[in-house]
Amino acid sequence: MEPDWINLSEAAELLGVHPATIRAWGDKGELPMQRTPGGHRRFRRADVEARAVAPDRSQTSGVQLVVQNMVGRARLELTDGALNDEAWYQRLDEPARQQLRQLGHRLLHLFTQFLTLETERQTVRAEAKTIGCDYERLGRQSGLSLEETTRAYLYFREFLSQTVYDMAETMGTQGPIHWGQIHNKIITITNDVLLALIAAREEQRYEL
């Protein structure tokens, strides 16, 4: 093979995915390849580099799968009544609980935009701060302390992270989803929300 052809491991390293993913893409014709006389796969470097800068549909599908599982997990929590064991949740009336669910939907939508790069990072983080302020307002209007409001938010954040952990454990690292990257982006957004929540309560305290 000429120098512009690379092997399976080199292609996987360039794209930052598991070699099994590269093998699957090649076998399905999603990534052009040739075979050596010995049957080994070889990929043209230019094709691999083009794939690296092109939108990855499989990655987007993976993100959508994560979000769908998050929604399912949230519904299960509500159906099973797991939240009823939380003291802060018992203090919320039905309108407040509905607002809490709406905030959760806004966060999930924001995650989808951020993970699929559909919205600029600066815009996403600005919306995250707005959601943090709305969490603080909901807690304050419901008579929750800063600690209780933070616990309410962390409860939601925990099951987001747990969803990613569970899916990574179930699906393994064979697929095109970069679990570490997804988890890091979730932490980035949820930290912005949390910091905005705390800052909003501090501002209220100083105004009083």
Buried (B, 14 or more C-beta within 10 A) or exposed (E): EEEEBBBBEBBBBBBEBBBBBBBBBBEEEBBBBEEEEEEEBBBBBEBBBEBEEEEBEBBBBBBEBBBEBBBEBBEEBEEEEEBEEBEBBEBBEEEBBEBBEEBBEBBBEBBBBBBBBEBEEEEBBEBBBBBBBBBBBBBBEBEBEBEBBBBBBEBBBEBBEEBBEEBBEEEEEEBBBBBEEBBEBBEBBBBBBBEBBBBBBEEEEEEE
